[in-house]
Amino acid sequence: MPQRDVYQCQCPHCTVPEPHPDREVHRQMNLLMSRLDEQQRRWYAAVESARVGHGGDCLLSRITGLHVDTIRRGREELAQSLEGRPADRVRLPGGGRPAVEKKSPEVLPALTGVVEPTTGGDPMGSTKFVRRSLQAIGTDLEPLGYDLCPSTIARLLRTQHFSLRVNSKRFTGPDHPDRDRQFRNIQVEIDRFWDEGLPILSVDTKKKELVGNFKNAGELWCQEPEEVNVYDFLSDAICRAVPYGLYDVLANRGHVCIGTSADTPAFAVEAIRSWWVRYGCKRYRGADELLILADGGGSNGHRPRLWKLALQEQLADRYGLYVTVCHYPTGASKWNPVEHRLFGPISVNWAGRPLRSLEVMQGWIRGTRTQGGLEVTTNLDERVYLKGLRVSDEEMDQLDLQRHETCPQWNYTISPRTLELLN
């Protein structure tokens, strides 16, 4: 409640030049009145008027500036008891200027007719949205005889179940008929490897990052914001880093191989191979099977031939591993554990921190921790990987690749080849 200006008393005692003892009392009364809300002012004036007696309403009106009818209304409210009055508001419900829809009930049908051609939303739900701006809707209503401000239009739209919305990334494309079947199969394979204590590796490529003085999404607590380049030109970057993530499901450990070249199947398999040499073979001594959970597309997708050839040569043949690969269905990559178990914590850890060098980038990755005990390691791969390498049909025929009965396009096992097959 805004503070009320102190009213100047107009009673006969205060208008004369000579000092009078009531002058200070009246000043204090007006000072108190300035700290009260409107209903408290009329109640206080009514109490003082009753104390004065006959002529009290006129006297209090001259002292406080309130109208005699206001003081009389305060006395009536006190006589009726205050128990029925709401405690959370100064005025009783009702009153005020009537809403435009009450004065003109036809405004709602007119508004609905204007926004109907541009209305969208869930046909089975109550929430709707409109493409046009409030100012444009108001312009269309003017020829119909309605001059409404944007705030009034917004209020009327809310009464018709419209609301402000942002784009929601939910549509992943049409569901594949084998989507549910593949998810069940992936879980069966995970359970089998888990029960036998065999390595389960979830892999994917994180968003590529420009290394240099560039803005990094997110906020952080600091006294001064980091000053970065206005434009994200590739020519101003040290390089474009390709973080390839590997999440060890059983051990809850992450590893990121940072490449500076292209994101190719050869780079992806080399990242897996380097993880096996550094950590996998030591963490799972004696294991001869490896389960890889990968997306359906990209460098580790189910279509690239080079991905399968590199797995055969760099993992299966080289280390005697039986490599089982399960690809997530199209549009279901967000269910890959590496996305929310590794990439999410890394993005949170370096949010708002410019990645000015590869060393800084590696430091933020290594510093990623979670309450669940996640620890992350990293290595740098500066080799050049060529794009567009083709694998012939003859090379594919030489692979020891067995497709599974369930969703064979997404599930297969690559076995190590014998010397006879290699020769």
N, C-alpha and C positions, 0 to 999 in steps of 0.2 A: 504494500500500500504506500503510494508516494506521500511524502510528508506534507502536511497542510500548513499553509502560511499562517502565522500568528495573527489573529484578527485584532484590530484596534477597538477597544471598548468604547461604546457610545452612550454609556449610562450618564446620568446627570453628575455623579460624583467624579467621573474621570474627564469630563469635558471642561470643567472649570480650571483656570490656571493654578489655583492654590492647591498644594499637596493635600491628599486625603488618604486615610489608612486603607480604604477599600481599593485604591488604585493598584497597589502591589498584589492584593489578593486576586483581583480580576486579571492582572497580567499573568499570574501563575496559572489561573484557570485556562486562559487561552493557550498558554504554553503546553499544558497537559492535553488540551483538545487537539493540538497540532500533531500529537503522537498517536491519536486514536483513529480507527477507521470510521466510516460514516455511521454505521449503526451504533457503535460505542459512543460516538459524539452525541447522538440524540438521546441515548439512554442516560448518559451523564448529565446532560442538560435537563432531562426530565426529573432526575433525582434532585438536582439543585433547585429546580423550580418548585418541587413539592416541599422542600425544606423552607423556601422563602414564604410560601403560602399564597394569599391573594395577590394577583398581579405578577406572580413569579414568571409566567410564560413571557410576558412582555419584557420584564427586566432581563431574563436570560437571553432573550432574542437580541437585546441591545448589547449585552456583554459579549456574547459568542458569535453574533452574526447569523445564527440559525433562524429560520422562519418559525413563527409561532406554531404553524401547522406541523412542522417537523418535530418540534418539542412535544406537541400534543400526541403525535403518532408514537413517539418514543415512550410516553407514559402509558399509552394503550398496550403497546407490546409488552411492557413490564408487568402490566396488570394481567395479561393473558398467560404469563409464565413463558420462559425461554426454552423449555424442554423440547418443544416441537420444532424449534428452528434448527436448521443444519449447522453443525459446528465447523464444517470445512469450507464454508463460503460466507461472504458478507451479505449478499442479496439472496432473496428467495428465488427458486427456479421460476423461469418465465420472465416476461417483460422484454424490453429491448426491441430493436427494429425487427420486424418479421423477416424470415428468410425469403429469398427470391422465389423458391419453389412453392411457398405458401401464398405469396401474392399472385404468382403466375404459375399455376399447376401445369400448364402446357409446356413449360420450359424443358422439363425432363424428356418428353417425347421428341421435342425439337432437337435437343442435344444428342439423343440416341440416334436420330435420323442422320445427323451430321457425321457422327463417328462410326456408324455402322459399316460403311464401305471400307474403312481402314482398321477394322477391329479383328484381333486375333486372340488366340488362347486355347485352353483345353475345352473342347466342346462338351465334355462330360463333367467338367469342374465349374467352380464359380469364379475363378480368377481370369480376368481378361486384360488385354493390353491394346493400346491404340498407337498407330505409327505417327500420327500428326502431333505437332506441338500445341501447347495450350493457346499461344497467341494465334496460330492458324485456325484453331477451332473457334476462338472468339471472333475472328474476322468473318468466318462463315455464318456465325449466328447473327451478325449485325443486320444483314438484309431481312432476317426473319423478325426483327424488332426487339432483339435482346442484346443489350450492351453489358456484357459480363467481363469482369476482370479475370486474369489467369488464376488467382487464388480461389475465386468462386467456382470456376470451371473445374478446378482440381477437386474441390470439395464435393461437387455434384457427381463427378466421375467415381469418386470413392463410394458414394452411396449406391452406385450401380455396379459395384464389385470390380472396378478398375483399380490398378495400382502401378506404381513405378517398378519396373523390372529391368534387369540387365540380362545380356545373353547368357544362356546356361549351356555349357558344353556337356550334353548328355547323349546326343544321337551318335551312335557308333556305326551307322550303316545298317542295312538289313541283316538280320541274324542268319548265320549259316545253319543249315539243318543239322549239322553235326556239332554245333557249339557245346551244348550240354553234355553230349557224349564224350567230347574231348576233355572237358573239365573233369569229368569223372575218371577218365583214363589217366590224366595227369596226377590226380590225387592217389590213384592206385599205385602208380610208379613211385611217387614220393614216399608213400607208406612202406613200400617194399625196400627201397634203399635206406630209409630211416631205420627200419627194424634190423637191417643187416649192418648198420653203421658205415655205409658206403657214402662217398661224397655226392652232395647235391649242389649244383652250381647254377645260380640264376644270373643270366648275363643280358646286357643291353648297352646301347650307346646313349650316354647322357647328352643333353643339349650342348651343342658346340659353343665354345666361349671365345670371344676376342680377348687376347692377352695384350694389355696396355692400359692406358689411363682412360678407361671407359666406365660408364655407369653400370653398376650391378644392381639388379632389382632387389628391393627390400629396404628395411629401415633398421637403424641401430642408434643406441644412446650415445651421444657425443655432444661436446660443447660447440663445435663448428662442423658444418657439413664438409665432406670430401669434395674437392674441386676436380671435376673430370671434363673430358672433351665434350663439346656440344654435339658433335656428329660422330656416329659410329662407322667411320670409313675403314674398310679393310686395309687400305694403304697406310693408315696410321698405326696399325697393330703390329706387334712383334711377330705374332703368328695367330693362326686360328686353331685353338686346341680342340682335340677330339677326346673327351674322357670316356673310356670304355670301362663300364663297371662290372664287377664280378662279386656276387654275394654268396658266401658259403652258408647255406641254410642251417646245417647241423651245428657249426661252430659259432654262428652269429658273428662272422668276421667279414669285412668288406675289403676289396682291393680295387684300385682304379689305375688303369694303364692309360697314360696321357700321350696321345699321338699328336704329331705336328704335320701329318700328311693327310691322305684321304681316308675316309671311313670305308674300307673295303673288307670283304670276307677274309682276305689274307691277314689284315691287321687284327681283326676280331679273333681269329684262331691263334695268332701269335700272342695276343694278350692272355688267352686261356693257357697256352703252353707255358708262358713265363710264370703264371700263377701256379701251375702244377709243379714246375721246377723249384720255385721259391718256397711254396707253402704246402701245396696239396700232397705231394709225395711224402713229405715229412709228417704232416698232420694225419694222414691216412696210410700208414705204412702197411704194405702188403695188399692194398686194394688194387684190383684189376678191372674195376668197373667205375664208370663216371656217368652221372645223370646231368644233362644240361637242359635247363629251362630257358627257352628263347622266344622272342616275338615271332610273329608269322612273316614279317617283312624286314627290310633293311639289310645290313651287311650280314646278319646271322639269320636271315629268313629261310623259309623252307624251299624256296625256288632256286637261289643261286647255286650253280654247280661248283663254283670255286670254294664255297663254304664246306661242302661235303668232301671235296678233294683234299683241302687243307686239313680237315679233321682226320682223314685217313692217313695222310703222310706225316703230319706234325704231331699227332697224338696217338692214334691207334698203332701205327707201324713203329713209331719211334720209341714208345714207352710200353707197348704191349697192353694197351687199355681197350676195353670194350666200351665204346662211347655210345650211350643212349641219348637221343635228342628228342625232346617233346616241345613242339611249338604251340604257343597259345593261338586260339582262333583269331581271325581277322577282326580288328576293332576291340580286342580284349587285352591289349598289352598292359593296361594299368593294373591287371591282376598279377602281373609278374612280380615276385617278391622283391626283386632288385629296385623296383620303382619306389616303393614306400618304405622299405627297410634300409636302403642305402642312399638313393638319390635325394629323398626327402630330407633326411638329417643333414646331408652335405649342403643343400640349398639353404637350409635354416642357419647353418653355421657360418656361411660366408655371405649372408644377406647384407646388402649395403656396403660390401667391401670391394673396392676396385681390384681386379686381378691384374696387377701391373707387371707381373713377371711370372714365368713358369714356376720359379721357386716359391713365390707367394702363393700361387695356386696349389702347389703340392702341400705347402704348410697348412692351409685351411682344410684340405682334405684329410691330412694326417691328424689334425686336431679335432675331428668330428667324433663326438661321444654321445651316447644315449643312456637313459636310465636302465635300459635293458642289457647294457654291457657291450654294445657295439664298439668295435675298434676298427680303424681303417688304415690300410697301408697303400702305398702308391709307387709307381715307377714311371720313368720317362722313356718313350720310344720315339726316336728322331729319325728312324729310317723312312725312306720314300716308298710308298706303295702305289703302284700304277693302277689306274682305272681301266676298265674295259677288257681285262684279260679273259679269254675264252677257253673253255674246257671242251675238248672234242668228245664225240660219242664213244670213241675207242677208250679214252681215259675213264669215262664214266663206267664202261663195261668192266673195267679192271678193279673197280672198287668192291670191297667186301661189305656190301650194304644190304641189310635185310630189313624190309619194311614190315611193320607190325600189322596184325589183322585189323585192329581198331584204328580207324582214321589213318590209313597208311601214308597219306600225303603229309601228315604232321608228325608221325612217330616212326622212328627207324633206329636201328643199332648198327654202328660201324665197328667191325671186328678187325683185329690185327691180321695182316696178311702173312702167309708163310713165305719162306724164301723162294719156293717154287713159283708161287703166284707173282712175286716181285720180279723174278727173272723172265 
